[in-house]
Amino acid sequence: MTRIRIGLFDSGVGGLSILRAVRRELPDADLLYVADSAYAPYGERPVREIVDRCLVITEHFVERDADVIVVACNTATAAAIATLRATFPDVPFVGVEPGLKPAVARSRNGRIGVLATQATIESDKFRALVAAQPGSAEVHLRACPGLAAAIEAGDLDGPEMTELVEWCCTPLRSAGVDTVVLGCTHYEFVRHHIERAMGTAVEVLDTAEAVARQTERIAAATTRRREDHNGHVDLRTTGDERALGEFADRWLPFPHTTTHVGLLTSGMVALE
């Protein structure tokens, strides 16, 4: 059994879609998740603030002896993973980025749509990813301001949510894309609305399973094994503990605990 500890974090609940997939790959690992909901969504924050939040949370995981850290957020990966790797060179990181390469491979007409936050779309890392695709690929980018925040609020099936998803999807439908990439981990929780808005002929892809497989590969290579790890799933939030708990109870089909962590008066999060 793989007795290791994996830290995962996102600006809020979105990374639970990654945690769920990682749990399937590594059922015996301790999973420590931080939802930085007091600062959600990252996609609407300045890059410097996103990087600062990622550094603070990573330090929290390092202090708690995490063997692998999963940046379970597209925006945080794009903005901060290079800084995290430079600052913590001994820590293996797994990032999340939109699955453009598999989308290009699966597309029948070469027209791919990407739903993402503005911060992800504007990042150098994502621009490089788009530029690396074959010249025959026609990539249509759609920033979705407010969608991650609406998902964070928890009402996933109200009329406001379906209207917002429809607004996000309309340009991609008009462009005739046959494949849509979910470029934000939050969007997995409204996949059903996106699939309905795009129509049955359009395939919707996310990268949760690929991230989980990469996490398993890195975990298998670590030499650190501890008998005190027991497969516990510990969810922590800088925001509303009850809201995270209710969301997790709905989406995670395995036992977990939920706690709140406090704030520093300086504005940085004190993860206790």
Backbone torsions as a table, in degrees:
resi	resn	phi	psi	omega
1	MET	NA	145.1	-178.4
2	THR	-89.7	98.3	-178.4
3	ARG	-94.8	81.5	178.5
4	ILE	-130.6	170.5	177.7
5	ARG	-117.0	128.5	-179.5
6	ILE	-117.0	126.5	173.0
7	GLY	-95.0	135.3	176.6
8	LEU	-132.0	143.0	176.2
9	PHE	-148.7	157.2	177.5
10	ASP	-151.0	170.7	176.9
11	SER	-68.4	-14.9	-179.9
12	GLY	-167.4	-129.8	-173.8
13	VAL	-84.3	-13.6	-173.3
14	GLY	-55.4	-40.4	-177.7
15	GLY	-66.5	-9.5	175.5
16	LEU	-63.4	-26.2	176.1
17	SER	-66.4	-33.6	175.9
18	ILE	-74.7	-44.0	-180.0
19	LEU	-57.9	-41.2	179.6
20	ARG	-59.4	-43.1	179.6
21	ALA	-70.1	-39.1	178.4
22	VAL	-63.8	-37.9	178.8
23	ARG	-60.9	-38.0	178.2
24	ARG	-65.7	-37.3	-179.9
25	GLU	-75.9	-35.1	-173.4
26	LEU	-131.6	72.4	-174.6
27	PRO	-67.3	-16.7	-177.3
28	ASP	-101.2	-2.4	-178.8
29	ALA	-81.3	147.2	168.5
30	ASP	-74.2	130.9	177.8
31	LEU	-115.7	121.7	178.5
32	LEU	-115.1	113.7	-173.9
33	TYR	-114.7	134.5	173.7
34	VAL	-117.0	121.5	171.0
35	ALA	-98.9	109.3	-177.2
36	ASP	-84.6	56.6	-169.0
37	SER	-67.0	-21.7	176.0
38	ALA	-65.4	-18.2	-178.8
39	TYR	-118.0	12.0	-177.7
40	ALA	-79.9	149.5	-8.1
41	PRO	-88.2	147.8	178.3
42	TYR	-60.8	-31.3	-175.6
43	GLY	-62.4	-12.4	178.5
44	GLU	-113.9	17.9	179.3
45	ARG	-109.3	155.1	173.9
46	PRO	-63.5	150.2	-176.2
47	VAL	-58.7	-43.0	-178.1
48	ARG	-60.2	-38.4	179.3
49	GLU	-68.8	-39.4	177.5
50	ILE	-61.0	-45.5	-180.0
51	VAL	-61.6	-43.4	179.1
52	ASP	-60.7	-42.7	180.0
53	ARG	-64.0	-41.8	-179.6
54	CYS	-63.9	-38.3	178.2
55	LEU	-65.1	-43.4	-179.7
56	VAL	-63.2	-45.1	-177.9
57	ILE	-68.7	-39.1	177.3
58	THR	-61.6	-41.2	177.1
59	GLU	-59.9	-38.4	176.4
60	HIS	-58.7	-45.5	179.3
61	PHE	-67.2	-40.7	179.3
62	VAL	-62.5	-41.7	178.7
63	GLU	-64.5	-25.6	179.4
64	ARG	-100.4	19.1	167.6
65	ASP	67.3	36.8	175.9
66	ALA	-69.0	137.6	179.1
67	ASP	-87.0	-32.4	179.8
68	VAL	-139.2	142.8	176.6
69	ILE	-121.7	126.3	179.0
70	VAL	-104.7	117.4	174.6
71	VAL	-83.3	90.1	-168.7
72	ALA	-86.6	47.4	-174.5
73	CYS	-153.8	125.0	179.8
74	ASN	-63.1	-43.6	-178.3
75	THR	-63.9	-45.4	-180.0
76	ALA	-65.3	-38.9	177.3
77	THR	-61.1	-48.4	-178.1
78	ALA	-63.0	-39.2	-174.2
79	ALA	-83.5	-32.4	-162.5
80	ALA	-129.8	-12.6	-169.3
81	ILE	-65.8	-32.8	177.2
82	ALA	-63.5	-41.6	177.7
83	THR	-65.7	-40.5	179.4
84	LEU	-62.6	-44.1	-179.5
85	ARG	-66.2	-35.3	178.1
86	ALA	-72.8	-34.5	-177.4
87	THR	-79.6	-33.1	-178.5
88	PHE	-124.0	72.0	-172.1
89	PRO	-66.6	-18.9	-178.7
90	ASP	-91.9	-0.9	-177.2
91	VAL	-101.6	126.1	173.9
92	PRO	-77.5	126.7	178.9
93	PHE	-111.7	146.9	170.6
94	VAL	-121.8	125.4	179.2
95	GLY	-104.3	175.7	179.5
96	VAL	-126.5	130.1	173.7
97	GLU	-139.8	154.7	-179.2
98	PRO	-56.4	139.4	-175.1
99	GLY	-82.0	63.2	-178.1
100	LEU	-66.8	-43.1	-176.7
101	LYS	-59.7	-50.8	177.5
102	PRO	-65.0	-30.2	178.4
103	ALA	-66.2	-43.2	177.7
104	VAL	-61.4	-40.7	-179.4
105	ALA	-66.2	-32.2	-175.0
106	ARG	-91.0	-21.2	-175.5
107	SER	-64.6	140.3	179.1
108	ARG	-90.9	-31.7	-176.5
109	ASN	-110.9	1.0	176.5
110	GLY	80.0	6.1	179.5
111	ARG	-108.5	115.0	-175.0
112	ILE	-117.9	135.5	175.5
113	GLY	-105.9	146.9	177.2
114	VAL	-127.2	123.3	171.7
115	LEU	-100.8	123.8	-175.5
116	ALA	-157.5	173.5	173.8
117	THR	-77.9	159.9	178.0
118	GLN	-60.7	-39.0	-178.9
119	ALA	-63.1	-39.8	177.4
120	THR	-65.4	-47.0	-177.0
121	ILE	-63.3	-34.3	-177.4
122	GLU	-85.9	-5.8	-175.4
123	SER	-74.6	148.6	177.0
124	ASP	-61.6	-38.1	-178.3
125	LYS	-62.0	-43.4	-179.5
126	PHE	-71.3	-39.1	177.9
127	ARG	-60.1	-39.1	177.4
128	ALA	-65.1	-37.6	178.4
129	LEU	-63.0	-44.6	178.6
130	VAL	-63.1	-43.9	-178.3
131	ALA	-64.0	-25.0	-177.8
132	ALA	-79.3	-8.9	-179.0
133	GLN	-78.6	155.8	-179.2
134	PRO	-57.2	148.8	-179.5
135	GLY	-61.5	-22.3	179.6
136	SER	-76.0	-15.2	-179.1
137	ALA	-79.5	134.1	178.9
138	GLU	-109.6	104.3	-174.2
139	VAL	-101.6	121.3	-179.9
140	HIS	-107.0	119.0	-176.2
141	LEU	-98.9	136.6	178.8
142	ARG	-133.9	107.1	173.0
143	ALA	-74.0	141.7	-175.5
144	CYS	-122.7	68.7	-179.9
145	PRO	-59.3	133.1	177.5
146	GLY	90.6	-15.8	-175.5
147	LEU	-71.5	-45.9	178.5
148	ALA	-61.3	-40.8	179.5
149	ALA	-64.3	-39.0	178.9
150	ALA	-65.8	-40.0	176.7
151	ILE	-64.8	-42.0	178.0
152	GLU	-58.2	-33.9	-178.8
153	ALA	-69.1	-21.7	168.2
154	GLY	102.7	-16.9	-179.8
155	ASP	-89.1	90.4	-170.8
156	LEU	-84.4	-14.4	-172.8
157	ASP	-125.0	13.5	177.1
158	GLY	-76.3	167.0	-178.3
159	PRO	-63.0	-31.9	178.7
160	GLU	-64.1	-37.9	179.7
161	MET	-67.4	-46.2	-178.7
162	THR	-64.9	-36.0	177.4
163	GLU	-66.5	-40.6	-179.7
164	LEU	-66.2	-43.1	178.1
165	VAL	-63.4	-41.7	178.2
166	GLU	-60.5	-42.4	178.7
167	TRP	-62.2	-39.4	178.9
168	CYS	-67.9	-37.3	-172.6
169	CYS	-85.7	-22.9	-173.7
170	THR	-53.9	-47.6	180.0
171	PRO	-63.2	-34.2	179.4
172	LEU	-70.1	-38.5	177.4
173	ARG	-64.7	-41.6	179.2
174	SER	-65.0	-30.9	179.7
175	ALA	-77.1	-8.7	177.2
176	GLY	75.4	27.7	178.9
177	VAL	-67.6	148.2	176.6
178	ASP	-112.0	-1.3	178.6
179	THR	-142.4	134.6	179.0
180	VAL	-123.1	129.1	178.2
181	VAL	-99.6	130.0	174.7
182	LEU	-84.4	110.1	-175.9
183	GLY	-98.4	20.1	176.0
184	CYS	-148.1	131.9	-176.4
185	THR	-63.9	-25.6	176.9
186	HIS	-61.4	-33.5	-169.3
187	TYR	-67.7	-19.6	177.4
188	GLU	-56.5	-31.2	-175.1
189	PHE	-78.5	-7.8	171.6
190	VAL	-122.0	25.1	178.2
191	ARG	-54.2	-39.7	-177.3
192	HIS	-61.2	-36.7	176.9
193	HIS	-71.2	-39.0	179.5
194	ILE	-64.7	-44.0	179.0
195	GLU	-62.6	-39.2	179.0
196	ARG	-66.9	-42.1	-178.4
197	ALA	-67.5	-35.0	-176.6
198	MET	-84.1	-26.3	179.8
199	GLY	98.2	161.0	-171.9
200	THR	-69.9	-18.6	-179.2
201	ALA	-81.3	-7.2	-176.5
202	VAL	-104.9	130.2	177.7
203	GLU	-92.0	134.6	179.7
204	VAL	-109.6	126.3	-175.3
205	LEU	-119.2	141.6	166.9
206	ASP	-128.6	177.4	-173.8
207	THR	-115.7	14.3	-174.9
208	ALA	-57.7	-46.0	-177.4
209	GLU	-66.6	-39.5	178.7
210	ALA	-64.8	-40.4	177.8
211	VAL	-64.4	-40.7	179.7
212	ALA	-64.3	-40.3	179.1
213	ARG	-66.4	-39.7	177.2
214	GLN	-65.5	-38.7	177.3
215	THR	-62.3	-41.4	178.9
216	GLU	-64.4	-39.7	179.2
217	ARG	-63.5	-43.0	179.2
218	ILE	-68.4	-40.3	178.8
219	ALA	-62.2	-38.2	-179.4
220	ALA	-66.0	-25.7	-177.9
221	ALA	-85.4	-14.9	-178.4
222	THR	-73.9	144.6	179.6
223	THR	-96.4	2.6	-176.2
224	ARG	-91.3	115.6	178.2
225	ARG	-130.3	133.9	-176.7
226	ARG	-132.1	136.7	-179.2
227	GLU	-74.7	-17.5	-176.8
228	ASP	-81.8	-6.1	176.8
229	HIS	-83.9	135.7	-172.8
230	ASN	-132.4	20.4	177.7
231	GLY	77.8	21.9	-178.7
232	HIS	-74.9	145.2	175.8
233	VAL	-113.1	112.1	-174.4
234	ASP	-113.7	112.5	179.8
235	LEU	-102.5	131.5	179.6
236	ARG	-128.8	147.9	-179.6
237	THR	-139.4	145.0	173.1
238	THR	-88.9	-0.2	-179.8
239	GLY	-111.9	-130.2	-174.7
240	ASP	-86.7	111.6	-178.7
241	GLU	-61.5	-41.3	-178.3
242	ARG	-65.0	-40.6	180.0
243	ALA	-63.6	-43.3	177.6
244	LEU	-63.6	-42.6	-179.4
245	GLY	-61.2	-42.7	-179.7
246	GLU	-66.6	-41.0	178.6
247	PHE	-65.1	-44.8	-179.4
248	ALA	-64.5	-39.6	179.3
249	ASP	-61.5	-31.2	-179.4
250	ARG	-76.7	-34.4	-168.1
251	TRP	-110.4	-16.7	-176.5
252	LEU	-106.8	114.3	-176.3
253	PRO	-88.5	40.6	178.8
254	PHE	-153.4	158.6	-176.8
255	PRO	-62.2	146.1	178.6
256	HIS	-159.7	158.6	174.1
257	THR	-117.6	153.5	-178.1
258	THR	-130.1	131.0	178.1
259	THR	-137.7	161.6	176.5
260	HIS	-101.9	144.4	174.1
261	VAL	-121.1	148.7	-167.0
262	GLY	-87.8	-179.6	-177.9
263	LEU	-115.4	145.8	171.5
264	LEU	-87.1	150.1	179.7
265	THR	-67.8	-18.6	177.5
266	SER	-73.2	-10.7	-177.9
267	GLY	100.6	-13.1	175.0
268	MET	-86.7	151.1	-177.1
269	VAL	-82.4	130.9	172.9
270	ALA	-96.5	106.6	-179.6
271	LEU	-92.9	104.6	-169.2
272	GLU	-80.8	NA	NA
